[in-house]
Amino acid sequence: MYREGYERYCSACEEFGLESKDFYFFINNLTEEQLNAFKEHSKGREELNA
């Protein structure tokens, strides 16, 4: 799931002409708000697959 988020980040950077950071920088610099949003998104996907 983190890779999926990273791919979306890279696409957005490319779209706006920005250079993206590497995966490890991306993961290590997620905010608490971003991590919470990821957890909520993951829960929703798990419930759909149950």
ABEGO torsion letter per residue (X at the ends): XAAAAAAAAAAAAAAAGBBBBBAAAAAAABBAAAAAAAAAAAAAAAAAAX
